[in-house]
Each structure stands twice: as structure tokens, then as C-alpha cells.
Amino acid sequence: MRILLVEDTHDVADAIVASFGRRGDAVDHTATRAAADELLALQRYDVIILDINLPDGDGLSLLADQRRQGILTPILMLTARLEVDDRVAALDRGADDYLVKPFDLRELEARVRALARRAQRDPAKGSIITYADLEVDIAGHLVTLGGQPISLTRREFGVLEALLINRGRVISKEQIFERMFSFDEADVGLNAVEIYVARLRKKLDGGSVSINTLRGLGYQLFAKQ
């Protein structure tokens, strides 16, 4: 996933970034409303994690602006406010979920994954997606091919997840790159995608699915006839 985190408490933000990073997700973090607006103008995100209290404004106003613009990206609000009225206000303005501080990182991850799955509107709403003889447990990061487990690094799993969600369709190198890497990893080039695709293709060899390269267009995961 590509996630935007808007949180001005740095120890909380660092823990969230590290937690999702271990799963292979790309997290862009900013501490202010102004910086969040700049990132949202440049990049599409799978989920936004948004603190209500920001140093230069209210997270609820950012939420409301996104919804007024017709942007339906799932937004999970983080709040230290315990009052029911505050949570109701966030949901009424278009928030998809909220979590009260302090919270368990495992619960945050589970809620974000659920929001992302819902937004994909994929026929496979659950955690496990099956395609030909390939079975992928998105939540558990488990992959089997022809009933046999295969081991993937987190980057290889990220490539596979992007291809699987778009199975049968062509996805560009740039789209895969955006899902895998955050703006903080600016020193990573597009060639990294080619490397991980090549490694993944080798591990899928012998199964009923393959990765097709369409020069100048991107990659396509397809089931062999």
C-alpha cells in the first residue's frame, strides 16, 4: 500500500512508519496540514491516516476538503479526544474509521488493511486471493504456488500484490514503484522495479501464472492456458 500519515507527534509517527515499513508498505509522513496538501496534490494514496490535532490546523478540515473535492480515498482519523461527539463529527464529515490514542499498532494495521480492501472493491474481499494455482494471503504475507509455499522478500511481495490486484491488466513500472517506495526513498530508481520483477518471475517459474513484460507499457500478471 501507499499510505499518507499526517501526524505531528514524532514518536507516534516513527512507530507507525516503522510498523508499516516492515510489511513492505510505503508511508509518506508529514506533520502539518500544509505539507499534507502538497503531497495530496502530487500523489494518490491507498489510505490516509490523519491526526485531528495539527499544528497549523484541524485534521477535520483536511478531511472535509477531500470529500468536497470528490476524493474518496479511505481516511482513518487518529484522535486523543474521547468524547463521542468528536468521533461522530469525524464520521459525519466523511471519515471511514477512527482510532483513539493510545492504540495498539496491530489494530491500526488491521483497520488500514480493511479500509484498503474495501476501497479496491475486489471480488476477493477477504485476505486470501486465489489466481490459477497461486494463493496469496495478503494479511499474513503467505504465498503458495501449486500448493507449495514460496518465500518472498517484502519488496517481492509488494510487487506481487500490485500485479495481483491488477491481474489481467497492464500496470506500469511507475505505478508499481509508487506502491513500493515512499518519497523518503528518493534515492531508489525505477530500475529497482525491474530487479524485483525479475526475482519474482524466477520464483513463479513452473507455476500456472506468469509475468508478461510489455515494453514501454509495463507488466501484466496472467494465467497460462
C-alpha positions as CSV (number, residue, x, y, z in Angstrom):
1,M,0.0,0.0,0.0
2,R,1.0,3.7,-0.4
3,I,-0.1,5.5,2.8
4,L,-0.1,9.1,3.8
5,L,0.4,9.7,7.5
6,V,-0.4,13.1,8.9
7,E,0.8,13.1,12.5
8,D,2.8,15.7,14.4
9,T,3.7,13.6,17.4
10,H,7.1,12.3,16.1
11,D,7.5,9.2,18.3
12,V,4.0,8.0,17.3
13,A,4.7,8.8,13.7
14,D,8.0,6.9,13.8
15,A,6.4,3.8,15.3
16,I,3.7,3.8,12.6
17,V,6.1,4.3,9.7
18,A,8.4,1.5,11.0
19,S,5.4,-0.8,11.6
20,F,4.0,-0.5,8.1
21,G,7.5,-0.4,6.6
22,R,8.2,-3.9,8.0
23,R,5.1,-5.1,6.0
24,G,6.6,-3.6,2.8
25,D,4.2,-0.6,2.6
26,A,5.3,2.8,1.5
27,V,4.5,5.5,4.0
28,D,4.8,9.3,3.4
29,H,4.8,11.1,6.7
30,T,4.2,14.8,7.3
31,A,3.4,16.7,10.5
32,T,1.4,19.6,9.1
33,R,-1.8,20.3,7.1
34,A,0.1,22.4,4.6
35,A,2.6,19.7,3.8
36,A,-0.2,17.2,3.5
37,D,-2.0,19.3,0.9
38,E,1.2,19.4,-1.1
39,L,1.6,15.7,-1.1
40,L,-2.0,15.1,-1.9
41,A,-1.7,17.3,-4.9
42,L,1.2,15.1,-6.2
43,Q,0.3,11.6,-5.2
44,R,-2.7,9.2,-5.0
45,Y,-2.8,7.2,-1.8
46,D,-4.5,3.9,-0.9
47,V,-5.2,5.1,2.7
48,I,-4.7,8.3,4.6
49,I,-4.1,8.2,8.4
50,L,-4.9,11.6,9.7
51,D,-4.5,13.1,13.2
52,I,-7.2,15.5,14.2
53,N,-5.0,18.0,16.1
54,L,-2.3,19.5,13.8
55,P,0.0,22.5,14.5
56,D,-1.4,24.5,11.6
57,G,-5.0,23.5,11.6
58,D,-7.6,20.9,12.2
59,G,-7.4,17.5,10.5
60,L,-11.2,17.5,10.2
61,S,-10.9,20.5,7.8
62,L,-8.5,18.5,5.6
63,L,-10.9,15.6,5.7
64,A,-13.8,17.9,4.7
65,D,-11.8,19.4,1.8
66,Q,-11.0,15.9,0.4
67,R,-14.6,14.9,0.4
68,R,-15.8,18.2,-1.1
69,Q,-13.4,17.6,-4.0
70,G,-15.0,14.2,-4.5
71,I,-11.9,12.3,-3.4
72,L,-12.9,9.0,-1.9
73,T,-9.6,7.8,-0.6
74,P,-10.2,5.9,2.7
75,I,-9.3,8.1,5.7
76,L,-8.7,6.9,9.2
77,M,-8.7,9.5,11.9
78,L,-6.4,9.4,14.9
79,T,-7.6,11.3,17.9
80,A,-6.9,11.8,21.6
81,R,-10.4,13.1,22.1
82,L,-12.6,10.7,23.9
83,E,-15.9,12.4,23.5
84,V,-18.5,10.6,21.4
85,D,-19.5,14.0,19.7
86,D,-15.9,14.4,18.3
87,R,-15.9,10.9,16.8
88,V,-19.4,11.4,15.4
89,A,-18.3,14.7,13.8
90,A,-15.4,12.9,12.1
91,L,-17.6,10.2,10.7
92,D,-20.2,12.7,9.6
93,R,-17.6,14.7,7.6
94,G,-16.6,11.6,5.7
95,A,-14.1,9.7,7.8
96,D,-14.1,5.9,7.2
97,D,-12.8,4.9,10.6
98,Y,-11.2,6.4,13.7
99,L,-8.8,5.2,16.4
100,V,-8.4,6.7,19.8
101,K,-4.9,7.3,21.2
102,P,-3.2,5.4,22.7
103,F,-3.7,2.5,20.4
104,D,-2.1,-0.9,19.5
105,L,-0.2,-0.8,16.2
106,R,-1.6,-4.2,15.3
107,E,-5.1,-2.8,15.5
108,L,-4.1,0.2,13.3
109,E,-2.6,-2.1,10.7
110,A,-5.7,-4.3,10.7
111,R,-8.0,-1.4,10.3
112,V,-5.9,0.1,7.5
113,R,-5.8,-3.2,5.6
114,A,-9.6,-3.5,5.9
115,L,-10.1,0.0,4.5
116,A,-7.8,-0.7,1.6
117,R,-9.5,-4.0,0.7
118,R,-12.9,-2.3,0.8
119,A,-11.7,0.5,-1.5
120,Q,-10.3,-1.9,-4.0
121,R,-13.8,-3.3,-4.5
122,D,-12.1,-6.6,-5.4
123,P,-14.3,-9.7,-5.8
124,A,-12.0,-11.3,-3.3
125,K,-12.9,-9.1,-0.3
126,G,-11.1,-11.3,2.1
127,S,-7.4,-11.6,3.0
128,I,-6.8,-14.6,0.7
129,I,-6.7,-14.1,-3.1
130,T,-6.5,-17.1,-5.4
131,Y,-5.5,-16.8,-9.1
132,A,-4.9,-20.1,-11.1
133,D,-2.6,-22.1,-8.8
134,L,-1.3,-19.1,-7.0
135,E,-2.8,-18.4,-3.5
136,V,-1.8,-15.2,-1.6
137,D,-2.7,-14.3,2.0
138,I,-2.4,-10.5,1.9
139,A,-2.6,-10.1,5.7
140,G,-0.3,-13.0,6.6
141,H,2.2,-12.4,3.8
142,L,2.0,-16.1,2.8
143,V,2.2,-17.3,-0.7
144,T,1.7,-20.8,-2.1
145,L,2.2,-21.9,-5.7
146,G,0.7,-25.2,-6.8
147,G,0.1,-25.9,-3.1
148,Q,3.8,-25.4,-2.2
149,P,4.9,-22.4,-0.1
150,I,7.3,-19.9,-1.7
151,S,9.4,-17.4,0.2
152,L,9.3,-13.8,-0.9
153,T,11.0,-10.7,0.4
154,R,8.8,-7.8,1.4
155,R,9.6,-5.9,-1.8
156,E,8.9,-9.0,-3.9
157,F,5.6,-9.4,-2.1
158,G,4.8,-5.8,-2.8
159,V,5.3,-6.3,-6.5
160,L,3.2,-9.4,-6.4
161,E,0.4,-7.7,-4.5
162,A,0.3,-4.8,-7.1
163,L,0.2,-7.3,-10.0
164,L,-2.3,-9.5,-8.3
165,I,-4.7,-6.6,-7.6
166,N,-4.5,-5.6,-11.3
167,R,-4.3,-9.2,-12.6
168,G,-5.0,-9.5,-16.3
169,R,-4.4,-5.7,-16.7
170,V,-1.2,-3.9,-17.5
171,I,0.3,-1.9,-14.7
172,S,3.1,0.5,-15.4
173,K,6.5,0.4,-13.8
174,E,5.8,3.8,-12.3
175,Q,2.6,2.5,-10.6
176,I,4.4,-0.4,-9.0
177,F,7.2,2.0,-7.9
178,E,4.7,4.3,-6.3
179,R,3.2,1.5,-4.3
180,M,6.5,0.2,-3.1
181,F,8.5,3.3,-2.2
182,S,7.9,6.5,-0.2
183,F,9.2,10.0,-1.0
184,D,11.8,9.4,1.7
185,E,13.4,6.8,-0.5
186,A,14.1,9.2,-3.3
187,D,17.5,7.7,-4.0
188,V,15.8,4.5,-5.2
189,G,15.4,4.5,-9.0
190,L,12.8,2.9,-11.3
191,N,15.3,0.2,-12.2
192,A,14.7,-1.3,-8.8
193,V,11.2,-2.4,-10.1
194,E,12.9,-4.3,-12.9
195,I,15.1,-6.1,-10.4
196,Y,12.3,-7.2,-8.1
197,V,10.1,-8.2,-11.1
198,A,12.9,-10.4,-12.4
199,R,13.3,-12.0,-9.0
200,L,9.6,-12.6,-8.6
201,R,9.3,-14.0,-12.1
202,K,12.0,-16.6,-11.3
203,K,10.2,-17.7,-8.1
204,L,6.9,-18.1,-10.0
205,D,8.6,-20.2,-12.7
206,G,7.0,-23.6,-13.0
207,G,3.5,-22.5,-11.9
208,S,0.4,-21.6,-13.9
209,V,0.9,-17.8,-13.7
210,S,3.5,-15.7,-15.3
211,I,4.5,-12.0,-15.6
212,N,4.4,-10.6,-19.1
213,T,6.6,-7.5,-19.9
214,L,5.0,-5.1,-22.4
215,R,7.9,-2.9,-23.5
216,G,7.1,0.8,-22.9
217,L,3.8,-0.1,-21.1
218,G,4.6,-2.1,-18.0
219,Y,3.8,-5.6,-16.6
220,Q,0.9,-8.0,-16.6
221,L,0.2,-11.0,-14.4
222,F,-1.7,-13.6,-16.4
223,A,-2.7,-17.2,-16.1
224,K,-1.2,-19.6,-18.6
225,Q,-3.5,-21.5,-20.8
